[in-house]
Amino acid sequence: MFYDLSDAMNYSVKKIVEQGGQCIGEDGECAYSDFEGKHCAIGWLLDHYDEQMMESTLDLDPLISEFYERIPKTITQNVTAFKLLMEFHDSRSLIERQICFDNLREDYGDVVDFQDPHWDAWLKMGTVGQTQKI
């Protein structure tokens, strides 16, 4: 699906902004899918029809170990980048997201285009679909 780290990350963050916030499962934690149309940052890049994978509560490393053949190569070849993206997505406060975003830009600014407005929109969004005032 995605051959380029920048395209994958930008697609994922655009989708998070479009859905209005994080994807939270029944347990109150971030989920790959809520099966009602929302996904987490990584969930947008996975096969939405693979219920077993989308229902998983595994962190990224064990998810890759368990479903390696079904995980997009863009993720398996850039695990550290996607861990940072997940941390950015999962952060529950503006300051945490700012720190994560700064880390993403510092580590991947030479290969990922962070200029589009959806990055700033996600940075300023609150958690669980609520906008946080800054």
C-alpha positions in Angstrom: 0.0 0.0 0.0 2.6 2.6 1.1 6.1 2.5 -0.3 7.4 5.6 1.4 7.7 6.4 5.1 6.5 10.0 4.5 3.4 9.0 2.6 2.5 6.4 5.2 2.9 8.8 8.2 1.1 11.6 6.5 -1.8 9.4 5.5 -2.1 8.1 9.0 -2.1 11.5 10.7 -4.5 12.9 8.1 -6.9 10.0 8.9 -6.6 10.7 12.7 -7.4 14.3 12.2 -10.4 13.4 9.9 -11.8 11.0 12.5 -11.4 13.7 15.2 -9.0 12.0 17.7 -7.7 8.8 19.0 -9.3 5.4 18.6 -10.2 4.2 22.0 -11.2 0.6 22.7 -13.7 -0.7 25.2 -11.0 -0.9 27.9 -10.3 2.9 27.5 -7.0 2.4 25.9 -5.8 3.2 22.4 -6.9 0.5 19.9 -5.9 -0.5 16.4 -9.6 -0.3 15.5 -12.9 0.4 17.3 -14.8 -1.5 14.5 -16.9 1.6 14.1 -14.7 3.3 11.6 -11.9 4.7 13.8 -8.3 3.4 13.9 -5.1 4.4 15.6 -2.1 5.8 13.9 -0.8 2.3 13.0 -4.3 0.9 12.5 -4.9 3.1 9.5 -1.9 1.3 7.8 -3.1 -2.2 8.5 -5.6 -4.4 6.7 -8.9 -3.2 8.2 -10.5 -6.5 7.2 -8.0 -8.6 9.2 -10.1 -8.8 12.4 -7.6 -10.9 14.3 -4.9 -8.3 13.8 -7.2 -5.3 14.3 -8.5 -6.7 17.5 -5.0 -7.3 18.9 -3.9 -5.4 22.0 -0.3 -6.1 21.3 2.3 -3.3 21.2 4.1 -2.8 17.9 7.0 -5.2 18.3 4.9 -8.2 19.4 2.3 -7.2 16.8 5.0 -7.4 14.1 6.3 -10.7 15.5 2.8 -12.3 15.5 1.6 -11.0 12.2 4.8 -10.3 10.3 3.7 -11.4 6.9 0.5 -9.3 7.2 2.2 -6.1 8.3 3.1 -3.6 5.6 6.8 -3.5 4.8 6.9 0.2 5.3 6.2 -0.5 9.0 8.5 -3.5 9.4 11.4 -1.6 7.8 10.8 1.6 9.9 9.8 0.2 13.3 11.5 3.0 15.3 9.7 5.7 13.3 6.3 4.1 13.8 6.9 3.7 17.5 7.5 7.4 17.6 4.3 8.0 15.6 2.4 5.8 18.0 3.8 7.7 21.0 2.7 10.9 19.3 -0.7 9.5 18.7 -1.1 8.0 22.2 0.1 11.2 24.1 -2.7 12.5 26.2 -1.6 16.1 26.6 -0.4 19.0 24.4 3.0 19.1 25.9 3.5 15.3 25.5 2.5 15.5 21.9 4.8 18.5 21.3 7.7 16.5 22.7 6.9 13.5 20.6 6.4 15.7 17.5 9.8 17.4 18.1 11.4 13.9 18.4 9.7 12.8 15.1 10.9 15.9 13.3 14.4 15.7 14.7 14.8 12.0 13.8 12.9 11.8 10.5 12.7 15.4 9.2 15.0 14.5 6.4 12.7 11.8 5.1 9.2 12.7 6.2 7.4 15.9 5.1 6.0 17.4 8.3 4.8 20.6 6.6 1.2 19.7 5.9 -1.4 21.3 8.3 -2.7 18.0 9.6 0.4 17.6 11.8 -0.3 20.9 13.5 -4.0 20.0 13.7 -3.2 16.7 15.5 -0.7 18.4 17.7 -3.4 20.8 18.9 -6.2 18.2 19.2 -7.2 16.8 22.6 -7.7 13.2 23.3 -10.6 11.0 22.5 -11.9 13.3 19.8 -12.0 16.5 21.9 -10.2 19.6 21.0 -7.8 21.0 23.6 -7.5 24.7 24.0 -4.0 26.1 23.9 
